[in-house]
Amino acid sequence: MQWFTLLSTLLGTTIGVASTLIAERFRSRDARRQHRETARVEIYLGFLQAMNESAEALRSLASRVDRLTPEELEESNRQVFQGSRLYVMRERVILFAPNSVAAAMNEVFNSLLTMREATAQRRGRHSPEFLARIGEYADAVQILRVEMRRDIGAAPLQDDIDWAPRG
């Protein structure tokens, strides 16, 4: 009788410890997954902020290209991306995002580069060349948002609303 009590106690303890360890493993895995998702959202928000700051700086620069000396224009063009930390945020997206998001982000980045090239060529804010670059940027941003939302599991945006930043 004493052996049966001892064995049942040991078996109960073993089952209790094992179930606690298994539950903790699942909790830990969920916590790591949640941490990765939260970090990715923060990276996406950082890139979007840097992207918007860069685009706004380019629009501002394009509105005054005719009033700048060649040296001032060159320096202003160089500062556009540095002030927004766009390069840093781009690298973070490349490191942590899935390929679909990184590829869409790269299209946005390239569209910003073409906007910067237009300002370097003294294309003003309302010139056809600069407006075309803004349109390309807006289209790329729209695709990026769709990919980011898909990656974080958010519902798609409504198709009947133009969410792209134009003009």
KEZA-475616 format. One record per residue: chain; x, y, z of N, C-alpha, C, CB in turn. Coordinates in steps of 0.1 Angstrom, whole numbers, plus 5000, padded with zeros to 4 digits. Glycine has a CB too. Layout:
KEZA-475616
+--------+------+------+------+------+------+------+------+------+------+------+------+------+
! chaine !  n.x !  n.y !  n.z ! ca.x ! ca.y ! ca.z !  c.x !  c.y !  c.z ! cb.x ! cb.y ! cb.z !
+--------+------+------+------+------+------+------+------+------+------+------+------+------+
!      A !    X !    Y !    Z !    X !    Y !    Z !    X !    Y !    Z !    X !    Y !    Z !
...
+--------+------+------+------+------+------+------+------+------+------+------+------+------+
end
This chain:
KEZA-475616
+--------+------+------+------+------+------+------+------+------+------+------+------+------+
! chaine !  n.x !  n.y !  n.z ! ca.x ! ca.y ! ca.z !  c.x !  c.y !  c.z ! cb.x ! cb.y ! cb.z !
+--------+------+------+------+------+------+------+------+------+------+------+------+------+
!      A ! 5008 ! 4988 ! 5000 ! 5000 ! 5000 ! 5000 ! 5009 ! 5013 ! 5000 ! 4991 ! 5000 ! 5012 !
!      A ! 5020 ! 5013 ! 5008 ! 5028 ! 5024 ! 5008 ! 5035 ! 5027 ! 4995 ! 5039 ! 5023 ! 5019 !
!      A ! 5039 ! 5016 ! 4988 ! 5045 ! 5018 ! 4975 ! 5035 ! 5024 ! 4965 ! 5050 ! 5004 ! 4969 !
!      A ! 5023 ! 5020 ! 4965 ! 5013 ! 5026 ! 4956 ! 5011 ! 5041 ! 4959 ! 5000 ! 5018 ! 4958 !
!      A ! 5011 ! 5045 ! 4971 ! 5010 ! 5059 ! 4975 ! 5022 ! 5067 ! 4970 ! 5008 ! 5061 ! 4990 !
!      A ! 5034 ! 5061 ! 4972 ! 5046 ! 5068 ! 4968 ! 5047 ! 5069 ! 4953 ! 5058 ! 5060 ! 4973 !
!      A ! 5043 ! 5058 ! 4946 ! 5043 ! 5059 ! 4931 ! 5033 ! 5068 ! 4925 ! 5041 ! 5045 ! 4925 !
!      A ! 5021 ! 5069 ! 4931 ! 5011 ! 5078 ! 4926 ! 5015 ! 5092 ! 4929 ! 4997 ! 5074 ! 4932 !
!      A ! 5021 ! 5095 ! 4940 ! 5026 ! 5108 ! 4943 ! 5037 ! 5112 ! 4933 ! 5031 ! 5109 ! 4958 !
!      A ! 5046 ! 5104 ! 4931 ! 5057 ! 5107 ! 4921 ! 5051 ! 5109 ! 4907 ! 5067 ! 5095 ! 4921 !
!      A ! 5042 ! 5100 ! 4903 ! 5036 ! 5102 ! 4890 ! 5028 ! 5115 ! 4889 ! 5027 ! 5090 ! 4887 !
!      A ! 5021 ! 5119 ! 4899 ! 5013 ! 5131 ! 4899 ! 5023 ! 5143 ! 4898 ! 5005 ! 5132 ! 4912 !
!      A ! 5034 ! 5143 ! 4906 ! 5044 ! 5153 ! 4906 ! 5050 ! 5155 ! 4892 ! 5054 ! 5151 ! 4917 !
!      A ! 5053 ! 5143 ! 4886 ! 5060 ! 5143 ! 4873 ! 5050 ! 5149 ! 4863 ! 5064 ! 5129 ! 4869 !
!      A ! 5038 ! 5145 ! 4863 ! 5028 ! 5151 ! 4854 ! 5026 ! 5166 ! 4856 ! 5014 ! 5143 ! 4855 !
!      A ! 5026 ! 5170 ! 4868 ! 5024 ! 5184 ! 4871 ! 5036 ! 5193 ! 4866 ! 5022 ! 5186 ! 4886 !
!      A ! 5048 ! 5188 ! 4869 ! 5060 ! 5195 ! 4864 ! 5061 ! 5195 ! 4849 ! 5073 ! 5188 ! 4870 !
!      A ! 5058 ! 5184 ! 4843 ! 5058 ! 5183 ! 4828 ! 5048 ! 5192 ! 4822 ! 5056 ! 5169 ! 4824 !
!      A ! 5036 ! 5193 ! 4827 ! 5026 ! 5201 ! 4821 ! 5029 ! 5216 ! 4824 ! 5012 ! 5198 ! 4827 !
!      A ! 5036 ! 5219 ! 4835 ! 5040 ! 5233 ! 4837 ! 5051 ! 5237 ! 4827 ! 5045 ! 5235 ! 4852 !
!      A ! 5060 ! 5228 ! 4825 ! 5071 ! 5231 ! 4816 ! 5066 ! 5233 ! 4801 ! 5082 ! 5220 ! 4816 !
!      A ! 5057 ! 5224 ! 4798 ! 5051 ! 5225 ! 4784 ! 5043 ! 5238 ! 4783 ! 5042 ! 5213 ! 4781 !
!      A ! 5035 ! 5242 ! 4793 ! 5028 ! 5254 ! 4792 ! 5037 ! 5266 ! 4791 ! 5018 ! 5256 ! 4804 !
!      A ! 5048 ! 5266 ! 4799 ! 5057 ! 5277 ! 4799 ! 5065 ! 5278 ! 4786 ! 5068 ! 5275 ! 4811 !
!      A ! 5067 ! 5267 ! 4780 ! 5074 ! 5267 ! 4766 ! 5065 ! 5274 ! 4756 ! 5077 ! 5253 ! 4762 !
!      A ! 5052 ! 5270 ! 4756 ! 5042 ! 5277 ! 4747 ! 5041 ! 5292 ! 4750 ! 5029 ! 5270 ! 4748 !
!      A ! 5040 ! 5295 ! 4763 ! 5039 ! 5309 ! 4767 ! 5052 ! 5317 ! 4762 ! 5038 ! 5311 ! 4782 !
!      A ! 5063 ! 5311 ! 4764 ! 5076 ! 5317 ! 4760 ! 5076 ! 5319 ! 4745 ! 5088 ! 5309 ! 4765 !
!      A ! 5072 ! 5309 ! 4737 ! 5072 ! 5310 ! 4723 ! 5062 ! 5321 ! 4718 ! 5068 ! 5296 ! 4716 !
!      A ! 5051 ! 5322 ! 4724 ! 5041 ! 5332 ! 4721 ! 5046 ! 5346 ! 4724 ! 5028 ! 5330 ! 4728 !
!      A ! 5053 ! 5347 ! 4735 ! 5059 ! 5360 ! 4739 ! 5070 ! 5364 ! 4729 ! 5065 ! 5359 ! 4754 !
!      A ! 5078 ! 5355 ! 4725 ! 5089 ! 5358 ! 4715 ! 5082 ! 5362 ! 4702 ! 5098 ! 5346 ! 4713 !
!      A ! 5072 ! 5355 ! 4698 ! 5065 ! 5359 ! 4685 ! 5059 ! 5372 ! 4686 ! 5054 ! 5348 ! 4682 !
!      A ! 5052 ! 5375 ! 4697 ! 5046 ! 5388 ! 4700 ! 5057 ! 5399 ! 4700 ! 5038 ! 5388 ! 4713 !
!      A ! 5068 ! 5397 ! 4706 ! 5079 ! 5407 ! 4706 ! 5084 ! 5409 ! 4692 ! 5090 ! 5402 ! 4715 !
!      A ! 5086 ! 5399 ! 4684 ! 5090 ! 5401 ! 4670 ! 5080 ! 5409 ! 4662 ! 5093 ! 5387 ! 4663 !
!      A ! 5067 ! 5406 ! 4664 ! 5057 ! 5414 ! 4657 ! 5057 ! 5428 ! 4661 ! 5043 ! 5407 ! 4659 !
!      A ! 5058 ! 5431 ! 4674 ! 5058 ! 5444 ! 4679 ! 5070 ! 5452 ! 4673 ! 5058 ! 5445 ! 4694 !
!      A ! 5081 ! 5445 ! 4673 ! 5094 ! 5452 ! 4668 ! 5092 ! 5455 ! 4653 ! 5106 ! 5443 ! 4671 !
!      A ! 5086 ! 5446 ! 4646 ! 5084 ! 5448 ! 4632 ! 5075 ! 5460 ! 4629 ! 5079 ! 5436 ! 4625 !
!      A ! 5064 ! 5461 ! 4637 ! 5055 ! 5472 ! 4635 ! 5063 ! 5485 ! 4638 ! 5043 ! 5471 ! 4645 !
!      A ! 5071 ! 5486 ! 4649 ! 5078 ! 5498 ! 4652 ! 5088 ! 5501 ! 4641 ! 5086 ! 5496 ! 4665 !
!      A ! 5094 ! 5491 ! 4635 ! 5103 ! 5494 ! 4623 ! 5096 ! 5499 ! 4612 ! 5111 ! 5480 ! 4619 !
!      A ! 5084 ! 5494 ! 4609 ! 5076 ! 5499 ! 4598 ! 5072 ! 5513 ! 4600 ! 5063 ! 5490 ! 4596 !
!      A ! 5067 ! 5516 ! 4612 ! 5063 ! 5530 ! 4616 ! 5075 ! 5539 ! 4614 ! 5057 ! 5530 ! 4630 !
!      A ! 5087 ! 5535 ! 4619 ! 5099 ! 5543 ! 4617 ! 5102 ! 5546 ! 4603 ! 5111 ! 5537 ! 4624 !
!      A ! 5101 ! 5536 ! 4594 ! 5104 ! 5538 ! 4580 ! 5093 ! 5547 ! 4574 ! 5104 ! 5525 ! 4573 !
!      A ! 5081 ! 5545 ! 4577 ! 5070 ! 5554 ! 4572 ! 5072 ! 5568 ! 4576 ! 5056 ! 5549 ! 4576 !
!      A ! 5076 ! 5570 ! 4588 ! 5079 ! 5584 ! 4593 ! 5090 ! 5590 ! 4585 ! 5081 ! 5584 ! 4608 !
!      A ! 5101 ! 5583 ! 4584 ! 5113 ! 5588 ! 4576 ! 5109 ! 5590 ! 4562 ! 5125 ! 5578 ! 4577 !
!      A ! 5101 ! 5581 ! 4556 ! 5097 ! 5583 ! 4542 ! 5089 ! 5595 ! 4540 ! 5089 ! 5570 ! 4538 !
!      A ! 5079 ! 5598 ! 4549 ! 5071 ! 5610 ! 4548 ! 5079 ! 5622 ! 4550 ! 5060 ! 5609 ! 4559 !
!      A ! 5088 ! 5622 ! 4560 ! 5097 ! 5634 ! 4562 ! 5105 ! 5637 ! 4550 ! 5106 ! 5632 ! 4574 !
!      A ! 5111 ! 5626 ! 4544 ! 5119 ! 5628 ! 4532 ! 5110 ! 5634 ! 4520 ! 5125 ! 5615 ! 4528 !
!      A ! 5099 ! 5628 ! 4518 ! 5090 ! 5633 ! 4507 ! 5086 ! 5647 ! 4509 ! 5077 ! 5624 ! 4506 !
!      A ! 5083 ! 5651 ! 4522 ! 5079 ! 5665 ! 4524 ! 5091 ! 5674 ! 4522 ! 5074 ! 5666 ! 4539 !
!      A ! 5103 ! 5670 ! 4526 ! 5115 ! 5678 ! 4524 ! 5117 ! 5680 ! 4509 ! 5127 ! 5671 ! 4531 !
!      A ! 5115 ! 5669 ! 4501 ! 5117 ! 5670 ! 4487 ! 5107 ! 5680 ! 4481 ! 5116 ! 5657 ! 4480 !
!      A ! 5094 ! 5679 ! 4485 ! 5084 ! 5688 ! 4480 ! 5088 ! 5703 ! 4483 ! 5070 ! 5685 ! 4486 !
!      A ! 5092 ! 5705 ! 4496 ! 5097 ! 5718 ! 4500 ! 5108 ! 5723 ! 4492 ! 5100 ! 5718 ! 4515 !
!      A ! 5118 ! 5714 ! 4490 ! 5130 ! 5718 ! 4482 ! 5126 ! 5721 ! 4467 ! 5140 ! 5706 ! 4482 !
!      A ! 5117 ! 5713 ! 4462 ! 5112 ! 5715 ! 4448 ! 5105 ! 5728 ! 4446 ! 5103 ! 5704 ! 4443 !
!      A ! 5099 ! 5733 ! 4457 ! 5092 ! 5746 ! 4456 ! 5101 ! 5758 ! 4456 ! 5082 ! 5747 ! 4467 !
!      A ! 5114 ! 5755 ! 4459 ! 5124 ! 5767 ! 4459 ! 5137 ! 5764 ! 4451 ! 5127 ! 5770 ! 4473 !
!      A ! 5137 ! 5754 ! 4442 ! 5149 ! 5751 ! 4435 ! 5154 ! 5763 ! 4427 ! 5146 ! 5739 ! 4426 !
!      A ! 5145 ! 5771 ! 4422 ! 5149 ! 5783 ! 4414 ! 5155 ! 5794 ! 4422 ! 5137 ! 5788 ! 4406 !
!      A ! 5154 ! 5794 ! 4435 ! 5160 ! 5804 ! 4443 ! 5173 ! 5800 ! 4450 ! 5151 ! 5808 ! 4454 !
!      A ! 5178 ! 5788 ! 4447 ! 5190 ! 5783 ! 4453 ! 5202 ! 5783 ! 4444 ! 5188 ! 5769 ! 4458 !
!      A ! 5214 ! 5786 ! 4449 ! 5226 ! 5785 ! 4441 ! 5229 ! 5770 ! 4439 ! 5238 ! 5791 ! 4448 !
!      A ! 5237 ! 5766 ! 4429 ! 5240 ! 5752 ! 4427 ! 5246 ! 5745 ! 4439 ! 5250 ! 5751 ! 4415 !
!      A ! 5254 ! 5752 ! 4447 ! 5260 ! 5746 ! 4459 ! 5249 ! 5744 ! 4469 ! 5271 ! 5755 ! 4464 !
!      A ! 5240 ! 5754 ! 4471 ! 5229 ! 5752 ! 4481 ! 5220 ! 5741 ! 4477 ! 5221 ! 5766 ! 4482 !
!      A ! 5217 ! 5740 ! 4464 ! 5208 ! 5729 ! 4459 ! 5214 ! 5716 ! 4462 ! 5205 ! 5731 ! 4444 !
!      A ! 5227 ! 5715 ! 4459 ! 5234 ! 5702 ! 4461 ! 5234 ! 5698 ! 4476 ! 5248 ! 5703 ! 4456 !
!      A ! 5237 ! 5708 ! 4484 ! 5237 ! 5705 ! 4499 ! 5223 ! 5702 ! 4504 ! 5243 ! 5717 ! 4506 !
!      A ! 5213 ! 5709 ! 4500 ! 5200 ! 5706 ! 4504 ! 5195 ! 5693 ! 4499 ! 5190 ! 5717 ! 4498 !
!      A ! 5198 ! 5689 ! 4487 ! 5195 ! 5676 ! 4482 ! 5201 ! 5665 ! 4490 ! 5199 ! 5675 ! 4467 !
!      A ! 5214 ! 5667 ! 4494 ! 5221 ! 5657 ! 4502 ! 5214 ! 5655 ! 4516 ! 5236 ! 5660 ! 4503 !
!      A ! 5210 ! 5666 ! 4522 ! 5205 ! 5666 ! 4535 ! 5191 ! 5660 ! 4536 ! 5205 ! 5680 ! 4540 !
!      A ! 5184 ! 5659 ! 4525 ! 5170 ! 5655 ! 4525 ! 5168 ! 5641 ! 4532 ! 5164 ! 5654 ! 4511 !
!      A ! 5177 ! 5632 ! 4529 ! 5175 ! 5618 ! 4534 ! 5182 ! 5617 ! 4548 ! 5181 ! 5608 ! 4525 !
!      A ! 5193 ! 5624 ! 4550 ! 5201 ! 5623 ! 4562 ! 5193 ! 5628 ! 4574 ! 5214 ! 5631 ! 4561 !
!      A ! 5185 ! 5639 ! 4572 ! 5178 ! 5645 ! 4583 ! 5166 ! 5636 ! 4587 ! 5172 ! 5658 ! 4579 !
!      A ! 5161 ! 5627 ! 4579 ! 5150 ! 5619 ! 4582 ! 5154 ! 5605 ! 4587 ! 5141 ! 5618 ! 4570 !
!      A ! 5166 ! 5602 ! 4586 ! 5171 ! 5588 ! 4590 ! 5166 ! 5578 ! 4581 ! 5167 ! 5585 ! 4604 !
!      A ! 5163 ! 5581 ! 4568 ! 5157 ! 5572 ! 4559 ! 5166 ! 5560 ! 4556 ! 5154 ! 5579 ! 4546 !
!      A ! 5179 ! 5563 ! 4555 ! 5188 ! 5552 ! 4552 ! 5189 ! 5542 ! 4564 ! 5203 ! 5557 ! 4550 !
!      A ! 5189 ! 5546 ! 4576 ! 5189 ! 5538 ! 4587 ! 5176 ! 5529 ! 4588 ! 5190 ! 5546 ! 4600 !
!      A ! 5165 ! 5536 ! 4586 ! 5152 ! 5529 ! 4587 ! 5151 ! 5519 ! 4575 ! 5140 ! 5538 ! 4587 !
!      A ! 5156 ! 5522 ! 4564 ! 5156 ! 5513 ! 4552 ! 5163 ! 5500 ! 4556 ! 5162 ! 5520 ! 4540 !
!      A ! 5175 ! 5502 ! 4562 ! 5183 ! 5490 ! 4566 ! 5175 ! 5481 ! 4576 ! 5196 ! 5494 ! 4571 !
!      A ! 5168 ! 5487 ! 4585 ! 5161 ! 5479 ! 4595 ! 5150 ! 5471 ! 4588 ! 5155 ! 5489 ! 4605 !
!      A ! 5143 ! 5478 ! 4578 ! 5133 ! 5470 ! 4571 ! 5139 ! 5459 ! 4563 ! 5125 ! 5480 ! 4561 !
!      A ! 5150 ! 5461 ! 4557 ! 5157 ! 5450 ! 4549 ! 5160 ! 5439 ! 4559 ! 5169 ! 5456 ! 4542 !
!      A ! 5165 ! 5442 ! 4571 ! 5169 ! 5431 ! 4580 ! 5157 ! 5423 ! 4586 ! 5177 ! 5437 ! 4591 !
!      A ! 5146 ! 5430 ! 4589 ! 5136 ! 5423 ! 4597 ! 5123 ! 5420 ! 4589 ! 5133 ! 5431 ! 4608 !
!      A ! 5121 ! 5426 ! 4578 ! 5108 ! 5424 ! 4571 ! 5109 ! 5412 ! 4561 ! 5104 ! 5437 ! 4563 !
!      A ! 5098 ! 5406 ! 4558 ! 5097 ! 5396 ! 4548 ! 5100 ! 5402 ! 4534 ! 5084 ! 5389 ! 4547 !
!      A ! 5104 ! 5394 ! 4525 ! 5108 ! 5398 ! 4511 ! 5098 ! 5407 ! 4505 ! 5111 ! 5386 ! 4503 !
!      A ! 5085 ! 5404 ! 4506 ! 5075 ! 5412 ! 4499 ! 5074 ! 5426 ! 4504 ! 5061 ! 5406 ! 4501 !
!      A ! 5076 ! 5428 ! 4517 ! 5077 ! 5442 ! 4523 ! 5090 ! 5449 ! 4519 ! 5075 ! 5441 ! 4538 !
!      A ! 5101 ! 5442 ! 4520 ! 5114 ! 5448 ! 4516 ! 5114 ! 5452 ! 4502 ! 5125 ! 5438 ! 4519 !
!      A ! 5108 ! 5444 ! 4493 ! 5108 ! 5448 ! 4479 ! 5099 ! 5460 ! 4477 ! 5103 ! 5436 ! 4470 !
!      A ! 5088 ! 5460 ! 4483 ! 5079 ! 5472 ! 4482 ! 5085 ! 5484 ! 4488 ! 5065 ! 5469 ! 4489 !
!      A ! 5092 ! 5483 ! 4499 ! 5099 ! 5494 ! 4505 ! 5110 ! 5499 ! 4496 ! 5105 ! 5490 ! 4518 !
!      A ! 5117 ! 5490 ! 4489 ! 5127 ! 5494 ! 4480 ! 5122 ! 5503 ! 4468 ! 5135 ! 5482 ! 4475 !
!      A ! 5110 ! 5499 ! 4464 ! 5103 ! 5507 ! 4453 ! 5100 ! 5521 ! 4458 ! 5090 ! 5500 ! 4448 !
!      A ! 5096 ! 5522 ! 4470 ! 5093 ! 5536 ! 4476 ! 5106 ! 5543 ! 4477 ! 5087 ! 5535 ! 4490 !
!      A ! 5117 ! 5537 ! 4482 ! 5130 ! 5543 ! 4483 ! 5135 ! 5548 ! 4470 ! 5140 ! 5533 ! 4489 !
!      A ! 5133 ! 5540 ! 4459 ! 5138 ! 5543 ! 4446 ! 5130 ! 5555 ! 4440 ! 5137 ! 5531 ! 4436 !
!      A ! 5117 ! 5555 ! 4444 ! 5109 ! 5566 ! 4439 ! 5113 ! 5580 ! 4446 ! 5094 ! 5564 ! 4441 !
!      A ! 5117 ! 5579 ! 4458 ! 5122 ! 5591 ! 4465 ! 5135 ! 5595 ! 4459 ! 5124 ! 5588 ! 4480 !
!      A ! 5143 ! 5586 ! 4455 ! 5156 ! 5589 ! 4448 ! 5153 ! 5596 ! 4434 ! 5164 ! 5577 ! 4445 !
!      A ! 5143 ! 5592 ! 4427 ! 5140 ! 5599 ! 4414 ! 5134 ! 5613 ! 4417 ! 5130 ! 5590 ! 4406 !
!      A ! 5127 ! 5614 ! 4428 ! 5122 ! 5628 ! 4432 ! 5134 ! 5637 ! 4435 ! 5112 ! 5627 ! 4444 !
!      A ! 5144 ! 5631 ! 4442 ! 5156 ! 5639 ! 4445 ! 5163 ! 5642 ! 4433 ! 5164 ! 5631 ! 4455 !
!      A ! 5164 ! 5633 ! 4423 ! 5171 ! 5636 ! 4410 ! 5164 ! 5647 ! 4403 ! 5171 ! 5623 ! 4402 !
!      A ! 5151 ! 5647 ! 4404 ! 5143 ! 5658 ! 4397 ! 5146 ! 5672 ! 4403 ! 5128 ! 5655 ! 4398 !
!      A ! 5147 ! 5672 ! 4417 ! 5151 ! 5685 ! 4423 ! 5165 ! 5689 ! 4419 ! 5149 ! 5684 ! 4438 !
!      A ! 5174 ! 5679 ! 4418 ! 5188 ! 5682 ! 4414 ! 5188 ! 5688 ! 4400 ! 5196 ! 5669 ! 4415 !
!      A ! 5179 ! 5684 ! 4392 ! 5178 ! 5690 ! 4378 ! 5170 ! 5702 ! 4378 ! 5172 ! 5679 ! 4369 !
!      A ! 5167 ! 5708 ! 4389 ! 5159 ! 5720 ! 4391 ! 5145 ! 5719 ! 4385 ! 5166 ! 5732 ! 4384 !
!      A ! 5139 ! 5708 ! 4387 ! 5125 ! 5706 ! 4383 ! 5117 ! 5711 ! 4395 ! 5122 ! 5691 ! 4380 !
!      A ! 5109 ! 5721 ! 4393 ! 5101 ! 5727 ! 4403 ! 5089 ! 5719 ! 4408 ! 5096 ! 5740 ! 4399 !
!      A ! 5083 ! 5723 ! 4419 ! 5073 ! 5716 ! 4426 ! 5061 ! 5713 ! 4417 ! 5068 ! 5724 ! 4437 !
!      A ! 5058 ! 5722 ! 4407 ! 5046 ! 5720 ! 4398 ! 5050 ! 5716 ! 4384 ! 5038 ! 5732 ! 4398 !
!      A ! 5063 ! 5712 ! 4382 ! 5067 ! 5708 ! 4369 ! 5062 ! 5694 ! 4366 ! 5083 ! 5708 ! 4368 !
!      A ! 5059 ! 5692 ! 4353 ! 5054 ! 5678 ! 4349 ! 5063 ! 5667 ! 4354 ! 5052 ! 5678 ! 4334 !
!      A ! 5076 ! 5669 ! 4353 ! 5086 ! 5659 ! 4357 ! 5085 ! 5656 ! 4372 ! 5100 ! 5663 ! 4354 !
!      A ! 5084 ! 5666 ! 4380 ! 5083 ! 5664 ! 4395 ! 5069 ! 5658 ! 4398 ! 5085 ! 5677 ! 4403 !
!      A ! 5059 ! 5663 ! 4392 ! 5046 ! 5657 ! 4395 ! 5045 ! 5642 ! 4391 ! 5035 ! 5665 ! 4387 !
!      A ! 5051 ! 5639 ! 4380 ! 5052 ! 5624 ! 4376 ! 5059 ! 5616 ! 4387 ! 5059 ! 5623 ! 4362 !
!      A ! 5070 ! 5622 ! 4392 ! 5077 ! 5614 ! 4403 ! 5069 ! 5613 ! 4415 ! 5090 ! 5622 ! 4406 !
!      A ! 5061 ! 5623 ! 4418 ! 5052 ! 5622 ! 4430 ! 5041 ! 5611 ! 4428 ! 5045 ! 5636 ! 4433 !
!      A ! 5036 ! 5610 ! 4415 ! 5027 ! 5600 ! 4412 ! 5033 ! 5586 ! 4414 ! 5022 ! 5601 ! 4398 !
!      A ! 5045 ! 5584 ! 4409 ! 5052 ! 5571 ! 4411 ! 5054 ! 5568 ! 4426 ! 5066 ! 5571 ! 4403 !
!      A ! 5058 ! 5578 ! 4433 ! 5060 ! 5576 ! 4448 ! 5047 ! 5572 ! 4454 ! 5065 ! 5590 ! 4454 !
!      A ! 5036 ! 5579 ! 4451 ! 5023 ! 5576 ! 4457 ! 5019 ! 5562 ! 4454 ! 5012 ! 5586 ! 4452 !
!      A ! 5021 ! 5557 ! 4441 ! 5017 ! 5543 ! 4438 ! 5026 ! 5533 ! 4446 ! 5019 ! 5541 ! 4423 !
!      A ! 5039 ! 5536 ! 4447 ! 5047 ! 5527 ! 4455 ! 5044 ! 5527 ! 4469 ! 5062 ! 5532 ! 4453 !
!      A ! 5040 ! 5538 ! 4475 ! 5035 ! 5539 ! 4489 ! 5023 ! 5530 ! 4491 ! 5033 ! 5553 ! 4494 !
!      A ! 5014 ! 5531 ! 4482 ! 5001 ! 5523 ! 4483 ! 5005 ! 5508 ! 4483 ! 4992 ! 5526 ! 4471 !
!      A ! 5014 ! 5504 ! 4475 ! 5017 ! 5490 ! 4474 ! 5024 ! 5486 ! 4488 ! 5027 ! 5487 ! 4462 !
!      A ! 5033 ! 5495 ! 4492 ! 5040 ! 5492 ! 4505 ! 5030 ! 5490 ! 4517 ! 5050 ! 5503 ! 4508 !
!      A ! 5021 ! 5499 ! 4517 ! 5011 ! 5498 ! 4528 ! 5003 ! 5485 ! 4528 ! 5001 ! 5510 ! 4527 !
!      A ! 5000 ! 5481 ! 4516 ! 4993 ! 5468 ! 4514 ! 5001 ! 5457 ! 4520 ! 4989 ! 5465 ! 4500 !
!      A ! 5014 ! 5457 ! 4516 ! 5023 ! 5446 ! 4520 ! 5025 ! 5446 ! 4535 ! 5036 ! 5447 ! 4513 !
!      A ! 5027 ! 5458 ! 4541 ! 5029 ! 5459 ! 4555 ! 5017 ! 5454 ! 4563 ! 5033 ! 5474 ! 4559 !
!      A ! 5005 ! 5458 ! 4558 ! 4993 ! 5454 ! 4565 ! 4991 ! 5439 ! 4564 ! 4981 ! 5461 ! 4559 !
!      A ! 4994 ! 5433 ! 4552 ! 4993 ! 5419 ! 4551 ! 5003 ! 5412 ! 4561 ! 4997 ! 5415 ! 4536 !
!      A ! 5015 ! 5417 ! 4562 ! 5025 ! 5411 ! 4571 ! 5021 ! 5412 ! 4585 ! 5038 ! 5418 ! 4569 !
!      A ! 5015 ! 5422 ! 4590 ! 5011 ! 5423 ! 4604 ! 4997 ! 5418 ! 4607 ! 5012 ! 5438 ! 4608 !
!      A ! 4991 ! 5413 ! 4596 ! 4978 ! 5407 ! 4598 ! 4966 ! 5416 ! 4599 ! 4978 ! 5398 ! 4610 !
!      A ! 4968 ! 5428 ! 4594 ! 4957 ! 5438 ! 4595 ! 4948 ! 5436 ! 4583 ! 4963 ! 5453 ! 4595 !
!      A ! 4936 ! 5440 ! 4584 ! 4926 ! 5439 ! 4573 ! 4930 ! 5449 ! 4562 ! 4912 ! 5442 ! 4578 !
!      A ! 4927 ! 5445 ! 4550 ! 4930 ! 5454 ! 4538 ! 4923 ! 5467 ! 4539 ! 4928 ! 5447 ! 4525 !
!      A ! 4929 ! 5477 ! 4534 ! 4922 ! 5490 ! 4533 ! 4910 ! 5489 ! 4523 ! 4931 ! 5501 ! 4529 !
!      A ! 4900 ! 5498 ! 4524 ! 4889 ! 5498 ! 4515 ! 4894 ! 5502 ! 4501 ! 4878 ! 5507 ! 4520 !
!      A ! 4890 ! 5495 ! 4491 ! 4894 ! 5499 ! 4477 ! 4889 ! 5512 ! 4472 ! 4890 ! 5488 ! 4468 !
!      A ! 4878 ! 5517 ! 4477 ! 4872 ! 5529 ! 4472 ! 4878 ! 5542 ! 4477 ! 4857 ! 5528 ! 4475 !
!      A ! 4888 ! 5541 ! 4485 ! 4894 ! 5553 ! 4491 ! 4909 ! 5553 ! 4485 ! 4894 ! 5552 ! 4506 !
!      A ! 4913 ! 5565 ! 4480 ! 4926 ! 5566 ! 4475 ! 4935 ! 5570 ! 4487 ! 4927 ! 5577 ! 4464 !
!      A ! 4943 ! 5560 ! 4492 ! 4951 ! 5563 ! 4504 ! 4965 ! 5568 ! 4501 ! 4952 ! 5550 ! 4512 !
!      A ! 4968 ! 5569 ! 4488 ! 4981 ! 5573 ! 4484 ! 4983 ! 5588 ! 4486 ! 4984 ! 5569 ! 4469 !
!      A ! 4996 ! 5592 ! 4490 ! 4999 ! 5606 ! 4492 ! 5001 ! 5613 ! 4479 ! 5011 ! 5608 ! 4501 !
!      A ! 4993 ! 5621 ! 4474 ! 4994 ! 5627 ! 4461 ! 4996 ! 5642 ! 4463 ! 4982 ! 5625 ! 4452 !
!      A ! 5003 ! 5648 ! 4453 ! 5005 ! 5663 ! 4453 ! 5013 ! 5668 ! 4464 ! 4992 ! 5669 ! 4453 !
+--------+------+------+------+------+------+------+------+------+------+------+------+------+
end
